[in-house]
């Protein structure tokens, strides 16, 4: 077997291990506390609001979501809030969660002065947004993020969870 074939086999096996580890990271760890769920948004809001003003709004009729969608929705909000804290410290943040017949839409918007980090790097190229995009796409959703025209930044994820599938 040639050197290239051995290298390719090693890379593939490492990639499989990494994908497995990332997938396991999505699952709740019984040793670290309750499973991530939209039912725990109050605790997340309290934790985040200690350092930054946050407004929450809810649209539609909340309902149980499939487990993977519920975990993804919670983690998307959690990561988006962490990004807002990191890139727009002290700025007001609005979280909107809207249920409809097709699923749930999450929008996290900060009122930061601009879309640049303190170091002058453009916001949006970090691992946080890549993680949010990955979580969204793994459950079949759509993702967008970018600067707002008047300043600040918005992350939006639309997750499929048809009403009839949740019953």
Secondary structure, 3 states (H helix, E strand, C coil): CCHHHHHHHHHHHHHHHHHHHHHHHHCCCCCCCCCCCHHHHHHHHHHHHCCCCEEEEEECCCCCCCHHHHHHHHHHHHHHHHHHHHHCCCCCEEEEEEEECCEEEEEEEECCCCCECCCCCECCCCHHHHHHHHHHHHCCCEEEEEECCCCCEEEEEEEECCHHHHC
